[in-house]
Amino acid sequence: MKSCARKIHFSYGHRVLGHESKCGDLHGHNAVVWIHATPTKELDSLGRVVDFSVIKDKVGGWIEKNWDHTMILFAEDKKALDLLEKIDRVRPLFRLPVNPTAENLANYLLWKVCPEVLKGHNVIVYKITFWETENSVAEESLDPTSEKVLKLY
């Protein structure tokens, strides 16, 4: 399988609701996300999976608009949401339908964001590598040949 990957950096805050240790408190990270892509058919006429700038602009643009320098919270984390909604904020809170663990953030990018922003670009994102810290990494991948995935793109 031919593939390429693009790295995206961003900063965000979160808390993992119900976490038994420090991650149960509001805190922040400088994340690095690797977006791994493969073509839907063949390489383009220049011999590329996709121009790296397409991944940067589409996926990186979505991250910049929705996650960079914002708080990503579980939509059911009422205490944190209530607290942070009282603060005069430049950036809105991002309410995730699941707890904002690195694994769930990678899953959200792979199954929701990438298919939406890359639809029609003849590329499928098949893996997200989400570096929450230098020492903590989560990965989420899918089968780019499955009918379920092809319907998304």
N, C-alpha and C positions, 0 to 999 in steps of 0.2 A: 504494500500500500504506500502510495506517495503521500507525504504530509509536510506541513510546515508549522511553525509555532511563533507566536508573537507575545512578548512580555509586556505587561501593563502594571505600573505602580500606582497605588493610591493609599490614602490614609482614611481610616474610619474608626468610629467608636461603636461599642456594643456592650451587651452583657448577656450571659447565657442564663436564662431564667431557671432556677432550681439547681444550678451548679453548686457542688459541695465545697468549693474552694474560692480563690481569688476571682475567678472568671464569673462568679455570680455578682460581682460588683461592676458598676459602669467603668469602662476602661477603653483604651484605644490601641490600634495597631497600624504599622506601616506594612501594608500587604503587597505581595508580588503575585500576580496571576499570569500563568502561561496558558494561552489559548492555542490548542492544537487542532489543526484543520486538515481536511482531505478534500479533493475535488469530487463533485457529484458524478462527473463522467471522466474527462481527460484533463490534462494540464491545459492551460490557456494557450493562445497562439504564441506567446512569448516563452512558454515552457514553465509557467508558475502554477502552483496550486491556487493562489490568489495573491494579489499585490498586498504586501504587509500593511500598507496604509489603509486598506479597506477594513482589516481587522482593528487597527488602531482607531480609525474614525468611527466605525460602527459600534464595536464592543467597547472600546476605550471611551468613546463619546457617551455611551449609555452609562458606564461606570462613573465618569466625570460628573454627569448630570444628576445621577441618582444616589451614588454611594460615597464619592470622594468627599472627605471632610464633613461627614454627616454621621448621625447616630442611626444604626441599623438595629431595630428592636423587634422582638417577637410581637405580633399583633395582639397577643393575649397578655402581654406584660403590662398590665394596667397601672401598677405603681410607678414604673419608670416612665411610661408614656405620660401619665398625669403630671409627674414632676417636671419633665422636660418641656411639656407643652406650655408651662407657665413662664418659661424663659423667652425673652425676646431673641429670636434666632434669625440668622441670615438664611440658613439652609433648613429645609423641612426635614422632619424625621422620616425615615424609611421603615414602613411596617412590613415585615416579612411574615408570610403565613406560617412559618415554622421558626423554632429557636435559631438564632443566627450563629451557629457553629461554623467552622471552616468547611466542614463537610456539606452542611446545608447551603451555604453560600455558593460553593462549587456546583452543587446540584441545581440551584436556581439559575446560575449563569448558563449551565449546559442545556437544560431542558426548557427554560422559559425565555431568557434574554437572547441567547445566540440565534435560535431559530427565528425569532421575531426580527432582529436587526439585520440578519444576513440572508433572509429569504430573497431568492432571485439572484444571488451572487454566485451561484454554481459552486458552493463550498459548504461543507458540513463540519461543524465543530464536534469532534468525537471525544475530546478529553479536555478537562480543566484541571490544572495543577494549581492549587491555592496555597501559597505560602503565607500563613498567618504571622509567623515569626521565622527567623533563621533556622530555628530548631523544630518547628511544627508545621507540617505540610499535610494537606488532604488532597485526594484525587477523586474525580468522578469521571467515568467514561461510559461510552455507549457503542453499539454496533452500527457503524454508518451505513451498512447495507440492509438493515432491517426495514421492513415496510412502514412500521410505526415512525421511525426516524425520517425516512424519505418523505413521508406525508407532511412532516413539520417544515421541511425546507422547500 
